[in-house]
Amino acid sequence: MKTYSGNCHCGNVSFSFEHTEEITAGLRCNCSFCKRRGAIMTNFVIPPDAFHIELKNPENLGLYEFDDKVGHHFFCKECGIYPFHQTVRMPDHYRANLGCIDEIDTDNIDAAVFDGKDL
């Protein structure tokens, strides 16, 4: 198991999780929200008991929901960065923004496209 840790730009929102393999690929979503955001996410979901969130100030964690409000998209109110979300297809499970993990170079990994536009 490898532990991955990430954070928003200002460091107010941090997260960590373990994964059995090195992360070498990600996932993009083509829904109207994700397309505008441009993030590459984990291509696997992380169970809630395996995803650890640390907040320097809990008031800085913002939440954006749209449409049926099943997906929960979290962001830092201080710097605006989106570090993770809870998925639509597996409520309460997480995907992490790979761009928030310093050791992962998102310019050099493959990213499949999830068709969230047509859900």
Backbone as XML, in Angstrom:
<?xml version="1.0"?>
<chain id="A" units="angstrom">
  <residue number="1" name="MET">
    <atom name="N" x="0.836" y="-1.190" z="0.000"/>
    <atom name="CA" x="0.000" y="0.000" z="0.000"/>
    <atom name="C" x="0.873" y="1.243" z="0.000"/>
  </residue>
  <residue number="2" name="LYS">
    <atom name="N" x="0.452" y="2.213" z="-0.766"/>
    <atom name="CA" x="1.146" y="3.490" z="-0.817"/>
    <atom name="C" x="0.192" y="4.557" z="-0.305"/>
  </residue>
  <residue number="3" name="THR">
    <atom name="N" x="0.681" y="5.452" z="0.531"/>
    <atom name="CA" x="-0.135" y="6.556" z="1.028"/>
    <atom name="C" x="0.089" y="7.768" z="0.144"/>
  </residue>
  <residue number="4" name="TYR">
    <atom name="N" x="-1.006" y="8.346" z="-0.308"/>
    <atom name="CA" x="-0.982" y="9.576" z="-1.096"/>
    <atom name="C" x="-1.562" y="10.692" z="-0.244"/>
  </residue>
  <residue number="5" name="SER">
    <atom name="N" x="-0.924" y="11.845" z="-0.289"/>
    <atom name="CA" x="-1.396" y="13.010" z="0.453"/>
    <atom name="C" x="-1.476" y="14.195" z="-0.499"/>
  </residue>
  <residue number="6" name="GLY">
    <atom name="N" x="-2.502" y="15.000" z="-0.315"/>
    <atom name="CA" x="-2.671" y="16.169" z="-1.155"/>
    <atom name="C" x="-3.278" y="17.310" z="-0.379"/>
  </residue>
  <residue number="7" name="ASN">
    <atom name="N" x="-3.311" y="18.475" z="-1.013"/>
    <atom name="CA" x="-3.898" y="19.639" z="-0.352"/>
    <atom name="C" x="-4.260" y="20.685" z="-1.398"/>
  </residue>
  <residue number="8" name="CYS">
    <atom name="N" x="-5.069" y="21.630" z="-0.955"/>
    <atom name="CA" x="-5.404" y="22.773" z="-1.796"/>
    <atom name="C" x="-4.169" y="23.667" z="-1.897"/>
  </residue>
  <residue number="9" name="HIS">
    <atom name="N" x="-4.250" y="24.783" z="-2.596"/>
    <atom name="CA" x="-3.099" y="25.652" z="-2.812"/>
    <atom name="C" x="-2.610" y="26.312" z="-1.526"/>
  </residue>
  <residue number="10" name="CYS">
    <atom name="N" x="-3.532" y="26.776" z="-0.693"/>
    <atom name="CA" x="-3.131" y="27.477" z="0.530"/>
    <atom name="C" x="-2.874" y="26.528" z="1.703"/>
  </residue>
  <residue number="11" name="GLY">
    <atom name="N" x="-3.230" y="25.250" z="1.563"/>
    <atom name="CA" x="-2.975" y="24.267" z="2.614"/>
    <atom name="C" x="-4.045" y="24.154" z="3.666"/>
  </residue>
  <residue number="12" name="ASN">
    <atom name="N" x="-5.147" y="24.881" z="3.530"/>
    <atom name="CA" x="-6.228" y="24.787" z="4.512"/>
    <atom name="C" x="-6.978" y="23.465" z="4.456"/>
  </residue>
  <residue number="13" name="VAL">
    <atom name="N" x="-7.038" y="22.848" z="3.265"/>
    <atom name="CA" x="-7.741" y="21.579" z="3.082"/>
    <atom name="C" x="-6.719" y="20.534" z="2.639"/>
  </residue>
  <residue number="14" name="SER">
    <atom name="N" x="-6.552" y="19.500" z="3.439"/>
    <atom name="CA" x="-5.633" y="18.405" z="3.125"/>
    <atom name="C" x="-6.395" y="17.093" z="3.144"/>
  </residue>
  <residue number="15" name="PHE">
    <atom name="N" x="-5.856" y="16.119" z="2.433"/>
    <atom name="CA" x="-6.466" y="14.789" z="2.415"/>
    <atom name="C" x="-5.375" y="13.749" z="2.241"/>
  </residue>
  <residue number="16" name="SER">
    <atom name="N" x="-5.705" y="12.498" z="2.576"/>
    <atom name="CA" x="-4.796" y="11.382" z="2.335"/>
    <atom name="C" x="-5.616" y="10.115" z="2.170"/>
  </residue>
  <residue number="17" name="PHE">
    <atom name="N" x="-5.007" y="9.156" z="1.485"/>
    <atom name="CA" x="-5.621" y="7.849" z="1.280"/>
    <atom name="C" x="-4.528" y="6.875" z="0.883"/>
  </residue>
  <residue number="18" name="GLU">
    <atom name="N" x="-4.813" y="5.593" z="1.024"/>
    <atom name="CA" x="-3.886" y="4.553" z="0.601"/>
    <atom name="C" x="-4.418" y="3.903" z="-0.654"/>
  </residue>
  <residue number="19" name="HIS">
    <atom name="N" x="-3.497" y="3.481" z="-1.509"/>
    <atom name="CA" x="-3.878" y="2.774" z="-2.728"/>
    <atom name="C" x="-2.869" y="1.651" z="-2.957"/>
  </residue>
  <residue number="20" name="THR">
    <atom name="N" x="-3.349" y="0.547" z="-3.488"/>
    <atom name="CA" x="-2.504" y="-0.633" z="-3.639"/>
    <atom name="C" x="-1.429" y="-0.472" z="-4.706"/>
  </residue>
  <residue number="21" name="GLU">
    <atom name="N" x="-1.654" y="0.403" z="-5.682"/>
    <atom name="CA" x="-0.711" y="0.547" z="-6.790"/>
    <atom name="C" x="-0.276" y="2.003" z="-6.931"/>
  </residue>
  <residue number="22" name="GLU">
    <atom name="N" x="0.829" y="2.198" z="-7.643"/>
    <atom name="CA" x="1.247" y="3.549" z="-7.986"/>
    <atom name="C" x="0.216" y="4.143" z="-8.945"/>
  </residue>
  <residue number="23" name="ILE">
    <atom name="N" x="-0.122" y="5.388" z="-8.764"/>
    <atom name="CA" x="-1.097" y="6.047" z="-9.635"/>
    <atom name="C" x="-0.378" y="6.510" z="-10.898"/>
  </residue>
  <residue number="24" name="THR">
    <atom name="N" x="-0.779" y="5.944" z="-12.036"/>
    <atom name="CA" x="-0.159" y="6.274" z="-13.319"/>
    <atom name="C" x="-1.183" y="6.745" z="-14.346"/>
  </residue>
  <residue number="25" name="ALA">
    <atom name="N" x="-2.446" y="6.789" z="-13.964"/>
    <atom name="CA" x="-3.509" y="7.218" z="-14.877"/>
    <atom name="C" x="-4.601" y="7.894" z="-14.071"/>
  </residue>
  <residue number="26" name="GLY">
    <atom name="N" x="-5.413" y="8.672" z="-14.763"/>
    <atom name="CA" x="-6.492" y="9.381" z="-14.095"/>
    <atom name="C" x="-7.763" y="9.340" z="-14.913"/>
  </residue>
  <residue number="27" name="LEU">
    <atom name="N" x="-8.687" y="10.198" z="-14.542"/>
    <atom name="CA" x="-10.007" y="10.233" z="-15.161"/>
    <atom name="C" x="-10.481" y="11.672" z="-15.261"/>
  </residue>
  <residue number="28" name="ARG">
    <atom name="N" x="-10.984" y="12.019" z="-16.413"/>
    <atom name="CA" x="-11.638" y="13.311" z="-16.614"/>
    <atom name="C" x="-13.118" y="13.045" z="-16.816"/>
  </residue>
  <residue number="29" name="CYS">
    <atom name="N" x="-13.940" y="13.990" z="-16.445"/>
    <atom name="CA" x="-15.379" y="13.903" z="-16.676"/>
    <atom name="C" x="-15.749" y="15.012" z="-17.654"/>
  </residue>
  <residue number="30" name="ASN">
    <atom name="N" x="-16.693" y="14.716" z="-18.541"/>
    <atom name="CA" x="-17.085" y="15.710" z="-19.542"/>
    <atom name="C" x="-18.398" y="16.416" z="-19.222"/>
  </residue>
  <residue number="31" name="CYS">
    <atom name="N" x="-18.886" y="16.310" z="-17.978"/>
    <atom name="CA" x="-20.105" y="17.040" z="-17.622"/>
    <atom name="C" x="-19.797" y="18.542" z="-17.650"/>
  </residue>
  <residue number="32" name="SER">
    <atom name="N" x="-20.824" y="19.364" z="-17.630"/>
    <atom name="CA" x="-20.636" y="20.812" z="-17.761"/>
    <atom name="C" x="-19.773" y="21.395" z="-16.646"/>
  </residue>
  <residue number="33" name="PHE">
    <atom name="N" x="-19.850" y="20.860" z="-15.454"/>
    <atom name="CA" x="-19.055" y="21.370" z="-14.338"/>
    <atom name="C" x="-17.598" y="20.935" z="-14.453"/>
  </residue>
  <residue number="34" name="CYS">
    <atom name="N" x="-17.377" y="19.652" z="-14.640"/>
    <atom name="CA" x="-16.009" y="19.131" z="-14.695"/>
    <atom name="C" x="-15.248" y="19.635" z="-15.918"/>
  </residue>
  <residue number="35" name="LYS">
    <atom name="N" x="-15.932" y="19.788" z="-17.025"/>
    <atom name="CA" x="-15.280" y="20.304" z="-18.225"/>
    <atom name="C" x="-14.686" y="21.681" z="-17.957"/>
  </residue>
  <residue number="36" name="ARG">
    <atom name="N" x="-15.404" y="22.513" z="-17.261"/>
    <atom name="CA" x="-14.929" y="23.856" z="-16.946"/>
    <atom name="C" x="-13.804" y="23.842" z="-15.903"/>
  </residue>
  <residue number="37" name="ARG">
    <atom name="N" x="-13.847" y="22.872" z="-15.035"/>
    <atom name="CA" x="-12.867" y="22.762" z="-13.956"/>
    <atom name="C" x="-11.554" y="22.174" z="-14.460"/>
  </residue>
  <residue number="38" name="GLY">
    <atom name="N" x="-11.602" y="21.219" z="-15.369"/>
    <atom name="CA" x="-10.413" y="20.661" z="-15.995"/>
    <atom name="C" x="-9.552" y="19.755" z="-15.134"/>
  </residue>
  <residue number="39" name="ALA">
    <atom name="N" x="-10.065" y="19.256" z="-14.053"/>
    <atom name="CA" x="-9.262" y="18.427" z="-13.146"/>
    <atom name="C" x="-9.139" y="16.997" z="-13.662"/>
  </residue>
  <residue number="40" name="ILE">
    <atom name="N" x="-8.035" y="16.364" z="-13.302"/>
    <atom name="CA" x="-7.858" y="14.931" z="-13.521"/>
    <atom name="C" x="-8.005" y="14.270" z="-12.157"/>
  </residue>
  <residue number="41" name="MET">
    <atom name="N" x="-8.953" y="13.361" z="-12.082"/>
    <atom name="CA" x="-9.295" y="12.715" z="-10.823"/>
    <atom name="C" x="-8.710" y="11.310" z="-10.751"/>
  </residue>
  <residue number="42" name="THR">
    <atom name="N" x="-8.747" y="10.722" z="-9.552"/>
    <atom name="CA" x="-8.383" y="9.315" z="-9.432"/>
    <atom name="C" x="-9.326" y="8.514" z="-10.317"/>
  </residue>
  <residue number="43" name="ASN">
    <atom name="N" x="-8.816" y="7.480" z="-10.953"/>
    <atom name="CA" x="-9.669" y="6.642" z="-11.795"/>
    <atom name="C" x="-10.253" y="5.484" z="-10.995"/>
  </residue>
  <residue number="44" name="PHE">
    <atom name="N" x="-10.220" y="5.598" z="-9.714"/>
    <atom name="CA" x="-10.814" y="4.637" z="-8.783"/>
    <atom name="C" x="-11.500" y="5.439" z="-7.687"/>
  </residue>
  <residue number="45" name="VAL">
    <atom name="N" x="-12.499" y="4.840" z="-7.062"/>
    <atom name="CA" x="-13.167" y="5.514" z="-5.952"/>
    <atom name="C" x="-12.518" y="5.084" z="-4.644"/>
  </residue>
  <residue number="46" name="ILE">
    <atom name="N" x="-12.604" y="5.964" z="-3.674"/>
    <atom name="CA" x="-11.993" y="5.727" z="-2.371"/>
    <atom name="C" x="-13.111" y="5.644" z="-1.344"/>
  </residue>
  <residue number="47" name="PRO">
    <atom name="N" x="-13.207" y="4.525" z="-0.618"/>
    <atom name="CA" x="-14.266" y="4.388" z="0.385"/>
    <atom name="C" x="-14.145" y="5.451" z="1.472"/>
  </residue>
  <residue number="48" name="PRO">
    <atom name="N" x="-15.271" y="5.860" z="2.054"/>
    <atom name="CA" x="-15.241" y="6.921" z="3.060"/>
    <atom name="C" x="-14.351" y="6.621" z="4.263"/>
  </residue>
  <residue number="49" name="ASP">
    <atom name="N" x="-14.250" y="5.363" z="4.655"/>
    <atom name="CA" x="-13.417" y="5.043" z="5.816"/>
    <atom name="C" x="-11.922" y="5.038" z="5.481"/>
  </residue>
  <residue number="50" name="ALA">
    <atom name="N" x="-11.574" y="5.128" z="4.201"/>
    <atom name="CA" x="-10.178" y="5.137" z="3.774"/>
    <atom name="C" x="-9.715" y="6.520" z="3.319"/>
  </residue>
  <residue number="51" name="PHE">
    <atom name="N" x="-10.616" y="7.491" z="3.300"/>
    <atom name="CA" x="-10.289" y="8.841" z="2.849"/>
    <atom name="C" x="-10.258" y="9.761" z="4.064"/>
  </residue>
  <residue number="52" name="HIS">
    <atom name="N" x="-9.116" y="10.357" z="4.305"/>
    <atom name="CA" x="-8.930" y="11.158" z="5.510"/>
    <atom name="C" x="-8.801" y="12.636" z="5.141"/>
  </residue>
  <residue number="53" name="ILE">
    <atom name="N" x="-9.646" y="13.445" z="5.734"/>
    <atom name="CA" x="-9.670" y="14.882" z="5.465"/>
    <atom name="C" x="-9.173" y="15.617" z="6.703"/>
  </residue>
  <residue number="54" name="GLU">
    <atom name="N" x="-8.290" y="16.579" z="6.481"/>
    <atom name="CA" x="-7.774" y="17.399" z="7.572"/>
    <atom name="C" x="-7.989" y="18.863" z="7.202"/>
  </residue>
  <residue number="55" name="LEU">
    <atom name="N" x="-8.627" y="19.595" z="8.092"/>
    <atom name="CA" x="-8.948" y="21.001" z="7.833"/>
    <atom name="C" x="-8.285" y="21.891" z="8.875"/>
  </residue>
  <residue number="56" name="LYS">
    <atom name="N" x="-7.540" y="22.891" z="8.423"/>
    <atom name="CA" x="-6.972" y="23.856" z="9.367"/>
    <atom name="C" x="-8.078" y="24.720" z="9.943"/>
  </residue>
  <residue number="57" name="ASN">
    <atom name="N" x="-9.058" y="25.023" z="9.129"/>
    <atom name="CA" x="-10.219" y="25.803" z="9.550"/>
    <atom name="C" x="-11.443" y="25.208" z="8.848"/>
  </residue>
  <residue number="58" name="PRO">
    <atom name="N" x="-12.296" y="24.487" z="9.570"/>
    <atom name="CA" x="-13.446" y="23.839" z="8.948"/>
    <atom name="C" x="-14.357" y="24.784" z="8.157"/>
  </residue>
  <residue number="59" name="GLU">
    <atom name="N" x="-14.357" y="26.057" z="8.511"/>
    <atom name="CA" x="-15.196" y="27.019" z="7.786"/>
    <atom name="C" x="-14.692" y="27.271" z="6.370"/>
  </residue>
  <residue number="60" name="ASN">
    <atom name="N" x="-13.461" y="26.873" z="6.061"/>
    <atom name="CA" x="-12.902" y="27.087" z="4.728"/>
    <atom name="C" x="-13.287" y="26.012" z="3.726"/>
  </residue>
  <residue number="61" name="LEU">
    <atom name="N" x="-13.925" y="24.935" z="4.164"/>
    <atom name="CA" x="-14.327" y="23.883" z="3.235"/>
    <atom name="C" x="-15.703" y="24.217" z="2.668"/>
  </residue>
  <residue number="62" name="GLY">
    <atom name="N" x="-15.737" y="24.506" z="1.376"/>
    <atom name="CA" x="-16.988" y="24.814" z="0.697"/>
    <atom name="C" x="-17.535" y="23.594" z="-0.010"/>
  </residue>
  <residue number="63" name="LEU">
    <atom name="N" x="-18.805" y="23.634" z="-0.328"/>
    <atom name="CA" x="-19.485" y="22.534" z="-1.003"/>
    <atom name="C" x="-20.316" y="23.093" z="-2.147"/>
  </residue>
  <residue number="64" name="TYR">
    <atom name="N" x="-20.153" y="22.492" z="-3.331"/>
    <atom name="CA" x="-20.974" y="22.860" z="-4.479"/>
    <atom name="C" x="-21.735" y="21.627" z="-4.936"/>
  </residue>
  <residue number="65" name="GLU">
    <atom name="N" x="-23.037" y="21.778" z="-5.091"/>
    <atom name="CA" x="-23.899" y="20.697" z="-5.580"/>
    <atom name="C" x="-24.748" y="21.264" z="-6.710"/>
  </residue>
  <residue number="66" name="PHE">
    <atom name="N" x="-25.073" y="20.422" z="-7.667"/>
    <atom name="CA" x="-25.950" y="20.861" z="-8.738"/>
    <atom name="C" x="-26.840" y="19.705" z="-9.154"/>
  </residue>
  <residue number="67" name="ASP">
    <atom name="N" x="-27.786" y="19.986" z="-10.021"/>
    <atom name="CA" x="-28.723" y="19.000" z="-10.552"/>
    <atom name="C" x="-29.415" y="18.258" z="-9.405"/>
  </residue>
  <residue number="68" name="ASP">
    <atom name="N" x="-29.211" y="16.958" z="-9.286"/>
    <atom name="CA" x="-29.912" y="16.171" z="-8.262"/>
    <atom name="C" x="-29.224" y="16.226" z="-6.897"/>
  </residue>
  <residue number="69" name="LYS">
    <atom name="N" x="-28.116" y="16.927" z="-6.789"/>
    <atom name="CA" x="-27.378" y="17.144" z="-5.544"/>
    <atom name="C" x="-26.851" y="15.858" z="-4.901"/>
  </residue>
  <residue number="70" name="VAL">
    <atom name="N" x="-26.617" y="14.836" z="-5.729"/>
    <atom name="CA" x="-26.041" y="13.594" z="-5.219"/>
    <atom name="C" x="-24.524" y="13.700" z="-5.142"/>
  </residue>
  <residue number="71" name="GLY">
    <atom name="N" x="-23.906" y="14.299" z="-6.154"/>
    <atom name="CA" x="-22.466" y="14.519" z="-6.137"/>
    <atom name="C" x="-22.144" y="15.727" z="-5.272"/>
  </residue>
  <residue number="72" name="HIS">
    <atom name="N" x="-21.132" y="15.603" z="-4.444"/>
    <atom name="CA" x="-20.725" y="16.690" z="-3.557"/>
    <atom name="C" x="-19.310" y="17.120" z="-3.941"/>
  </residue>
  <residue number="73" name="HIS">
    <atom name="N" x="-19.176" y="18.322" z="-4.466"/>
    <atom name="CA" x="-17.906" y="18.843" z="-4.950"/>
    <atom name="C" x="-17.372" y="19.842" z="-3.927"/>
  </residue>
  <residue number="74" name="PHE">
    <atom name="N" x="-16.255" y="19.485" z="-3.304"/>
    <atom name="CA" x="-15.696" y="20.295" z="-2.233"/>
    <atom name="C" x="-14.598" y="21.213" z="-2.768"/>
  </residue>
  <residue number="75" name="PHE">
    <atom name="N" x="-14.482" y="22.395" z="-2.172"/>
    <atom name="CA" x="-13.455" y="23.342" z="-2.569"/>
    <atom name="C" x="-13.034" y="24.153" z="-1.349"/>
  </residue>
  <residue number="76" name="CYS">
    <atom name="N" x="-11.862" y="24.745" z="-1.448"/>
    <atom name="CA" x="-11.365" y="25.604" z="-0.381"/>
    <atom name="C" x="-11.885" y="27.017" z="-0.621"/>
  </residue>
  <residue number="77" name="LYS">
    <atom name="N" x="-12.552" y="27.580" z="0.359"/>
    <atom name="CA" x="-13.083" y="28.943" z="0.242"/>
    <atom name="C" x="-11.981" y="29.999" z="0.261"/>
  </residue>
  <residue number="78" name="GLU">
    <atom name="N" x="-10.806" y="29.637" z="0.722"/>
    <atom name="CA" x="-9.692" y="30.588" z="0.778"/>
    <atom name="C" x="-9.002" y="30.729" z="-0.586"/>
  </residue>
  <residue number="79" name="CYS">
    <atom name="N" x="-8.617" y="29.602" z="-1.191"/>
    <atom name="CA" x="-7.862" y="29.665" z="-2.449"/>
    <atom name="C" x="-8.663" y="29.219" z="-3.670"/>
  </residue>
  <residue number="80" name="GLY">
    <atom name="N" x="-9.826" y="28.604" z="-3.445"/>
    <atom name="CA" x="-10.696" y="28.206" z="-4.552"/>
    <atom name="C" x="-10.399" y="26.857" z="-5.167"/>
  </residue>
  <residue number="81" name="ILE">
    <atom name="N" x="-9.378" y="26.162" z="-4.708"/>
    <atom name="CA" x="-8.995" y="24.884" z="-5.306"/>
    <atom name="C" x="-9.967" y="23.783" z="-4.897"/>
  </residue>
  <residue number="82" name="TYR">
    <atom name="N" x="-10.226" y="22.900" z="-5.867"/>
    <atom name="CA" x="-11.124" y="21.760" z="-5.705"/>
    <atom name="C" x="-10.282" y="20.502" z="-5.469"/>
  </residue>
  <residue number="83" name="PRO">
    <atom name="N" x="-10.170" y="20.007" z="-4.224"/>
    <atom name="CA" x="-9.293" y="18.871" z="-3.953"/>
    <atom name="C" x="-9.947" y="17.489" z="-4.095"/>
  </residue>
  <residue number="84" name="PHE">
    <atom name="N" x="-11.273" y="17.392" z="-3.920"/>
    <atom name="CA" x="-11.929" y="16.081" z="-3.972"/>
    <atom name="C" x="-13.437" y="16.257" z="-4.091"/>
  </residue>
  <residue number="85" name="HIS">
    <atom name="N" x="-14.099" y="15.134" z="-4.423"/>
    <atom name="CA" x="-15.565" y="15.139" z="-4.442"/>
    <atom name="C" x="-16.085" y="13.765" z="-4.027"/>
  </residue>
  <residue number="86" name="GLN">
    <atom name="N" x="-17.344" y="13.741" z="-3.644"/>
    <atom name="CA" x="-18.044" y="12.486" z="-3.406"/>
    <atom name="C" x="-18.829" y="12.199" z="-4.679"/>
  </residue>
  <residue number="87" name="THR">
    <atom name="N" x="-18.755" y="10.965" z="-5.143"/>
    <atom name="CA" x="-19.227" y="10.616" z="-6.478"/>
    <atom name="C" x="-20.743" y="10.510" z="-6.581"/>
  </residue>
  <residue number="88" name="VAL">
    <atom name="N" x="-21.215" y="10.648" z="-7.800"/>
    <atom name="CA" x="-22.641" y="10.505" z="-8.099"/>
    <atom name="C" x="-23.030" y="9.031" z="-8.115"/>
  </residue>
  <residue number="89" name="ARG">
    <atom name="N" x="-22.218" y="8.216" z="-8.770"/>
    <atom name="CA" x="-22.574" y="6.798" z="-8.924"/>
    <atom name="C" x="-22.342" y="5.980" z="-7.668"/>
  </residue>
  <residue number="90" name="MET">
    <atom name="N" x="-21.463" y="6.423" z="-6.782"/>
    <atom name="CA" x="-21.218" y="5.730" z="-5.515"/>
    <atom name="C" x="-21.235" y="6.770" z="-4.403"/>
  </residue>
  <residue number="91" name="PRO">
    <atom name="N" x="-22.421" y="7.234" z="-4.007"/>
    <atom name="CA" x="-22.514" y="8.284" z="-2.986"/>
    <atom name="C" x="-21.665" y="7.962" z="-1.750"/>
  </residue>
  <residue number="92" name="ASP">
    <atom name="N" x="-21.083" y="8.995" z="-1.197"/>
    <atom name="CA" x="-20.214" y="8.954" z="-0.015"/>
    <atom name="C" x="-18.809" y="8.433" z="-0.307"/>
  </residue>
  <residue number="93" name="HIS">
    <atom name="N" x="-18.548" y="7.908" z="-1.502"/>
    <atom name="CA" x="-17.193" y="7.513" z="-1.897"/>
    <atom name="C" x="-16.528" y="8.705" z="-2.578"/>
  </residue>
  <residue number="94" name="TYR">
    <atom name="N" x="-15.214" y="8.744" z="-2.526"/>
    <atom name="CA" x="-14.467" y="9.911" z="-2.991"/>
    <atom name="C" x="-13.652" y="9.620" z="-4.243"/>
  </residue>
  <residue number="95" name="ARG">
    <atom name="N" x="-13.380" y="10.690" z="-4.973"/>
    <atom name="CA" x="-12.329" y="10.751" z="-5.979"/>
    <atom name="C" x="-11.492" y="11.971" z="-5.607"/>
  </residue>
  <residue number="96" name="ALA">
    <atom name="N" x="-10.176" y="11.830" z="-5.733"/>
    <atom name="CA" x="-9.270" y="12.921" z="-5.380"/>
    <atom name="C" x="-8.750" y="13.595" z="-6.641"/>
  </residue>
  <residue number="97" name="ASN">
    <atom name="N" x="-8.532" y="14.884" z="-6.565"/>
    <atom name="CA" x="-7.950" y="15.659" z="-7.649"/>
    <atom name="C" x="-6.445" y="15.374" z="-7.663"/>
  </residue>
  <residue number="98" name="LEU">
    <atom name="N" x="-5.979" y="14.692" z="-8.707"/>
    <atom name="CA" x="-4.569" y="14.305" z="-8.769"/>
    <atom name="C" x="-3.639" y="15.520" z="-8.845"/>
  </residue>
  <residue number="99" name="GLY">
    <atom name="N" x="-4.137" y="16.649" z="-9.317"/>
    <atom name="CA" x="-3.334" y="17.868" z="-9.352"/>
    <atom name="C" x="-3.009" y="18.410" z="-7.974"/>
  </residue>
  <residue number="100" name="CYS">
    <atom name="N" x="-3.705" y="17.947" z="-6.952"/>
    <atom name="CA" x="-3.449" y="18.383" z="-5.572"/>
    <atom name="C" x="-2.401" y="17.519" z="-4.881"/>
  </residue>
  <residue number="101" name="ILE">
    <atom name="N" x="-1.930" y="16.483" z="-5.552"/>
    <atom name="CA" x="-0.918" y="15.580" z="-4.992"/>
    <atom name="C" x="0.409" y="15.930" z="-5.650"/>
  </residue>
  <residue number="102" name="ASP">
    <atom name="N" x="1.321" y="16.537" z="-4.897"/>
    <atom name="CA" x="2.574" y="17.060" z="-5.463"/>
    <atom name="C" x="3.390" y="16.017" z="-6.223"/>
  </residue>
  <residue number="103" name="GLU">
    <atom name="N" x="3.396" y="14.782" z="-5.758"/>
    <atom name="CA" x="4.252" y="13.774" z="-6.386"/>
    <atom name="C" x="3.699" y="13.244" z="-7.717"/>
  </residue>
  <residue number="104" name="ILE">
    <atom name="N" x="2.498" y="13.650" z="-8.108"/>
    <atom name="CA" x="1.916" y="13.188" z="-9.369"/>
    <atom name="C" x="1.968" y="14.325" z="-10.387"/>
  </residue>
  <residue number="105" name="ASP">
    <atom name="N" x="2.577" y="14.047" z="-11.527"/>
    <atom name="CA" x="2.670" y="15.023" z="-12.614"/>
    <atom name="C" x="1.520" y="14.758" z="-13.582"/>
  </residue>
  <residue number="106" name="THR">
    <atom name="N" x="0.459" y="15.510" z="-13.459"/>
    <atom name="CA" x="-0.731" y="15.263" z="-14.286"/>
    <atom name="C" x="-0.501" y="15.571" z="-15.763"/>
  </residue>
  <residue number="107" name="ASP">
    <atom name="N" x="0.583" y="16.237" z="-16.091"/>
    <atom name="CA" x="0.908" y="16.471" z="-17.503"/>
    <atom name="C" x="1.449" y="15.214" z="-18.171"/>
  </residue>
  <residue number="108" name="ASN">
    <atom name="N" x="1.849" y="14.241" z="-17.372"/>
    <atom name="CA" x="2.470" y="13.040" z="-17.924"/>
    <atom name="C" x="1.741" y="11.749" z="-17.581"/>
  </residue>
  <residue number="109" name="ILE">
    <atom name="N" x="0.433" y="11.834" z="-17.343"/>
    <atom name="CA" x="-0.346" y="10.606" z="-17.130"/>
    <atom name="C" x="-1.512" y="10.578" z="-18.109"/>
  </residue>
  <residue number="110" name="ASP">
    <atom name="N" x="-1.931" y="9.378" z="-18.456"/>
    <atom name="CA" x="-3.103" y="9.218" z="-19.309"/>
    <atom name="C" x="-4.356" y="9.462" z="-18.491"/>
  </residue>
  <residue number="111" name="ALA">
    <atom name="N" x="-5.354" y="10.020" z="-19.152"/>
    <atom name="CA" x="-6.628" y="10.270" z="-18.467"/>
    <atom name="C" x="-7.768" y="9.843" z="-19.380"/>
  </residue>
  <residue number="112" name="ALA">
    <atom name="N" x="-8.486" y="8.813" z="-18.970"/>
    <atom name="CA" x="-9.680" y="8.381" z="-19.689"/>
    <atom name="C" x="-10.768" y="9.419" z="-19.458"/>
  </residue>
  <residue number="113" name="VAL">
    <atom name="N" x="-11.803" y="9.399" z="-20.293"/>
    <atom name="CA" x="-12.910" y="10.340" z="-20.146"/>
    <atom name="C" x="-14.156" y="9.586" z="-19.709"/>
  </residue>
  <residue number="114" name="PHE">
    <atom name="N" x="-14.745" y="10.054" z="-18.610"/>
    <atom name="CA" x="-16.008" y="9.518" z="-18.116"/>
    <atom name="C" x="-17.125" y="10.367" z="-18.704"/>
  </residue>
  <residue number="115" name="ASP">
    <atom name="N" x="-18.145" y="9.744" z="-19.266"/>
    <atom name="CA" x="-19.236" y="10.464" z="-19.916"/>
    <atom name="C" x="-20.288" y="10.886" z="-18.888"/>
  </residue>
  <residue number="116" name="GLY">
    <atom name="N" x="-19.970" y="11.904" z="-18.120"/>
    <atom name="CA" x="-20.918" y="12.443" z="-17.157"/>
    <atom name="C" x="-21.951" y="13.361" z="-17.805"/>
  </residue>
  <residue number="117" name="LYS">
    <atom name="N" x="-21.652" y="13.825" z="-19.001"/>
    <atom name="CA" x="-22.555" y="14.710" z="-19.739"/>
    <atom name="C" x="-23.875" y="14.008" z="-20.059"/>
  </residue>
  <residue number="118" name="ASP">
    <atom name="N" x="-23.814" y="12.715" z="-20.355"/>
    <atom name="CA" x="-24.999" y="11.982" z="-20.782"/>
    <atom name="C" x="-25.626" y="11.125" z="-19.701"/>
  </residue>
  <residue number="119" name="LEU">
    <atom name="N" x="-25.284" y="11.376" z="-18.444"/>
    <atom name="CA" x="-25.894" y="10.628" z="-17.329"/>
    <atom name="C" x="-27.343" y="11.011" z="-17.157"/>
  </residue>
</chain>
